[in-house]
């Protein structure tokens, strides 16, 4: 095992060397970066993990905040030299007709791909090494002026079997500030707003157990994209509320969910930063704390076609703590399923899942992150504990290398897995 892990570290080192010696003429950029003429680091620490401004961009329906627009336009001369707004402001230039119609000037599409080398000492097929783990995803997103935002993701390829119904992962629109109120209406296929973090909002490959776990034979997990209608709003800059209904296929009744989060310190949910006294430095100048609570209640059916139902609920909370280059995430989810295995005689399950992740960002000139995650998962049939150390490195803002080790301790077996993943977006 030690020899194989040393081989993985050698592969990581070799890949890093190749990154530095190969030509760097093509600096790939993603759709939002092209549209708003800004760096990936504006919204990401190491992509796809969102920073404060990335969360603001997401909550505001994929519209760049007015404050940051003003910052970019200050001091920029107009093409005529007579003081008119610059071309980048989108006003008074040859593209004014496009702007007024609401059509994005650039085609808002991007592609994300990843290739992995996986070692699993408990692989079901006995093949410990797997070089075929890869995926390609098409993404589109943007805004129609400032009235509506849109986003879609489509799985072009995945090494795992993906049905046609699963290829369209997300497709939704956000009607912003409806009728002049702070309320946004979101509808389509998307992840219901429960946790503070989306499934994709992570540096390492493995999703947090609190979002991805399932109970028994039930197909429900909190990070699954679903057909939903949601209303959300930012109140007072630092309070975010969301609630919605989910239309599950084959169900007459609708699922329902709610989310509440509050933020202390740092930029608020609209991207406004607090005033800082530079003459008297305080710990509160660098500390940001976000707290969230959420709940989901629903019902699903036996996938094999019987009339047996499983009524369930989930209740959870998250903590996101930022201090300088440190980040701590903590998450807890509990709930109840009254028949997750669809038996004639109902058997309840009460899942409890905990997760914590500590991250340190080393920053420029070496964009390197160290991560350690611990997970506890009890879904009623077994207790599983996971220990996941990882390192990630971005030689370019849109290219990421991750070396990750997973140790999963269950009652009967212990599974160990190592993974080297290279991903890029353009």
N, C-alpha and C positions, 0 to 999 in steps of 0.2 A: 504493500500500500504506500509506503514512504517513497519508494522508487517511482511509482506512478505519479504521485503528487509533485515530486521534483521535476518530472517530465512536463507536467502542466505549467509549472513556473518557468521552465525553459521556453516553452511555447509562447508564453506571455511576453517574455523578454525579447524573443526573436521577432514577435509581431510589432513590439514597440520600436525596435531598431529599423524594421522595414518602413514604419510610418515616418521616421525621421529622414531616411535616405532617399525615399521615393519623391518624385516631383510634387510640388504643392500648388501648381498653377490653378487647379479647379477647387475653389473654396465653395463647397456645396452649401446651399441655404434652403430653409424650408418655406412653406407658403406664407406664414405670418411674417417671417423675417423679410421676405421680398416685398410683401404688401405695404408694411409700415417702415421699411428701410431702417431696420434696427438690428442689433446683434441678437443671437440666440440667448446670450447671457442676460438680456433684459428681463426675460421671464423664467429662466431656468438656472439652477445651480449647475448640475450636470444633467443634461437632458435625459429622460423626459421629466425629471423631478422639477416641480414648480417652486419658484421662490414667491415672495410676497406680491410682486407685481404680476407674476403669472396667475396667482390666485385671483387677483383683482381683474385681470383680463378675462378669466373664465367666468367669474361671477357677473361681470358686466356685459355678457352676451357677445364676447369677441370684438369689443369696441375698444380701441386705444383710449386711455383716459385723457380728458381734456388738458389736464395739467402737463402731461408728458408731451402732448402735441405742441403746447405753447413753448415748452423748453426746447424742442427741436427746431422751432421756427424762429426763435429769438435771434436776432443778429444776422439772419440770412438775407443777402441782397436779392432784390427782385431781378428778373431777366432784363427789364428795361432800365433799371437803375432809377426809377421814379417813385419807388416806395410801394408799388403794388404787392399783394401777397406773393410769396415765392411759389414755384411750381410744386414743391413738396407739400405745401399746405393744401393743395387740391383746389384752389380758387384762383380765378383770374387767369388761367392758362388755357392752352389749346385743348386740354382734356376736360374742360368745364362741362360739356354736354354729357360726357360719360358720368361725371360726378353727379350731375343733377338727376340723371336717370336712375342712379343707384347701383349701376353695374360696376363691379370691381374692375379697376384698370388692368390688373394682371390676373391671369388665370390662376385661381387660388387652389392649386393642387401641389401635393408633395408625395414622396415615396419614402417609406421607412423599411429597412431590411436588416436582418440579423442572421449571423451564422455562428453555430455553437459546436464545441467539442465537449462531449459529455462522458464522464466516467461514473458508472453505477455498479457498486459491488453486489447489488441484489436485483439485477435486471431480470424481468420475467422471462425473457427469451435466452438468457445466459450469455448475451453479448455485452460484456462490460463496457466496451468502448463504442461510442456512437458518434459518427461524423455527419449524420444526415439531418441534424436538428437545425432547421432554417425556416424563415418566414419572410414574406414580403407583403406589405400593407400599403394601400393607396389611401391618402387622406385629402380631404378638401374642407375649407372653412374660411370664414370671413364675415363681412357685414354688408348689408345694403344701407349705405350711408350710416346713420346712427339709429335707424328705426328697427332693424331686425338683424340678428346674427344667425349663422347657420354652421353646421359641422357634420361631417360624414366620414366614416372609415369603412374600408372594404378589404377583406382578406384575399389578396390575389393568390397567395400560396402559403401553405403550412405543411410541414412534414407529417403532422398528425392528420388523421382523417377529419375533414371539415365538410359538413353537409352544405348544400346550397343555401339553406335557410340561415346558417351560421356565418356565411361569408360577409353579409352586410352586418357589421358589428354595431354601428351607430349611424343614425341619420335623423337630425332634428333641427328645428328652428326655434329661435327665441324672439318673441315680440317684446321689445324693450319699452319700459316705462309707459305701460298701456294707459291711454287717455290722460296723460300728464301725471300719473301717480308713480310712486317708486316701485310698483309691482311689475315684474316680468313674467310672461307666460311662455312656458317651454313645452313643446309637444313633438312627438315622434318616437324613435327608438333610442334609448339612452340609459345610462346607469342612474337609477333613482338616487336623489341626493340624500344619502345617509351618512356615511363616513366623511371626515374632513378631506380624505384623499381618494381620488379615482384609482381604479385598478392599474391604470397606466402611469400613475404618478409615483414612480419608484425607480431607483437607480439600478438595483439588482434585478435579476430575471424573475425571481420567485415573488408572487403576490403575497401580501400579508394574510395570514390565516383567518383573521376576523372578517375579511371581505370574501374569501374564496371557499370557506368550508361548507360542506353539505351534511345533512343529517339523514342517515338511513338511505332509503331509495328516493327520497325527495330530490327533485332537480334544482331546488331553490338555493341560490347563494346571493349575498347582498351586492356583489360586484357584477352580476349578470345584467346585460342590457335588456330592457323590456319596453314594450309599447306603453307609453305613459303620457300623462298630462300633468304638468307641475306649475305651480305659482310660487315665485320667490321674490324676496325684496331685501334691500339693505336699509336698515333703520338707524339713523343717527351716525352712520359711518362705521360703527363697530358692532352692530348686531345684524346677523344674517338669519333669516327664517325661510323655510321652504316646506311645502306640503303638496302631495299629489296623489293621483289614483293610477293604478296599473290595470290594464286590460289583458289578463292572461288568457291564452287560447284555450278553448274548451270549458271556460268557466262563465257562468251567468253573473256571478257576483264579482265585484271589483276589489282588488287589493288597495290598501291605503298606507301612506307613510308620512312622517313628519321629521323635520330637522331644525335644530336651533343651535347657533354657534355665536360666540362672543370673543372679541379680540382685545387684548390689553397690550399697549406698547407697540412700537414700530408703526409702519404705515397702516392706515385703516383699510377697510374693504373697498374703498374708492381710490386707493393709491395715494392719499394725502398723508404726508409725514408730519409728525408732531414737531413743535419748536424745540430746539436743542440749545442749551446754554453752554457754549464752548469754553467759558471761563471756569466752570465748576462741573467737571466730569462726574457722572454718576453711573452706577450699575444699570439703572433704568434706561439709560441712553442706548443700551445694547440688548436689552431683554425684551422679547416678544412672547406672549403667551396666548394661545388660542384654545378655547374649550368648546366641546360640542356634545350634544345629547340627541339621540334619535330613536325612532321606533318604526316598526313595519308590522302590519297584520295582514294575513292573506290565507289563501286556500289553494291547494293544487290537487290534481287527480292522478290516479294510478296510470302510469305511462303505458300499461298493457291493455287499457281499455275498459277495465271494470268500473263500477260506479262508486267505488270506495274513495273517500276524500281524506285529505290531511289538512286540518286547520292548524295554523301555526302563527307565532309572533316572534319578533326579535326586538330587543331593547339594548342599546349600547351607548358608549361614550368614548370620546377621544381627547387626548391632550397633545398639543404640538408646542414645544418649547424651543425657542431660538435664542442663543447667546453667542454673539460674535460668530465664530466658525463652528460652533457646536450646535447640533440639533438632536432633540430627543422626541421620539414619537411613542405614545402609549395608547393602547386601544383595548377595550373590553366589550364583549357581546355575550348576552345570555338570551334565553327564550324558552319556548315550549312547542313541541310538535305532538299532536294528539294521536297520530298514526303514520309516522314517516315511512314505515315498511308496507303500508296498505294491507294490513291483516284483517281478517274477519273480526277477531277479538282485538280491539284497539289496545296498543301499547304505547304509553307516553315516552317521549324523550325530552330531556332538558339539557340542551347543549350549553357549554360554557367555554369560551375561547378568549385567551389573553395574548397580547403581543406587545413587545417593546423593541424599539430600534434606536441605537445610538450611532450618530454619524459625526465625523469630523472632516471639514473641508480644508485642505492645506492651501488652496488658492494659488494665484499666480506667483512664479512663472510655471509651476508644475500643477496643473489642474487635476489634483489627485484627491480621492475621498476614501477614507477608511470607515467601514460599517460593521456593526455587530447586532444581530437580531436574535431575540429569544421568543419562542412561541409555546403556549400551553393549549392543548386542544382536547376537550372531553365532549364527545357527541353521544355518550350513553353506552357505547359498545366498547370503547377502548380509550385510554389516555395516551396521548402522544406529546412528546416534548421535542422541540427542534432548536438546534444551535446553528446559526448561520453567520460565520464571519465572511467578509468580502472586501475586496479593494476594487476601485474603479478609476479609470484614467481617461482623459479626453485630450488627445494631441491637437484636435481641432474641436470647435464648439459643437459640431454636428457628427463627430466620430467618437465612439465610446468603446472602451475595452473593459471587461469585467472578469475578474477571477473570483469564483465563489465556491464555498465548501458548505455542504449541508450534512448535518448528522441528525437523524430522526430516531429517537428512542421510544419504542412502543413496548407493551407488556411482553410480547413474544419475541420480537426481532428488533435489531438495530440496523438501520440502513445508512450507508455513507455514500455521498455523491459529491463529485467535483465537476466544475463546469468553467470553461473558458468561452466567453461570448464576445463577438465583435458586432457592433451595430452602427448604422449610419442613416442619416436622413437628409434629403435634398429636395 
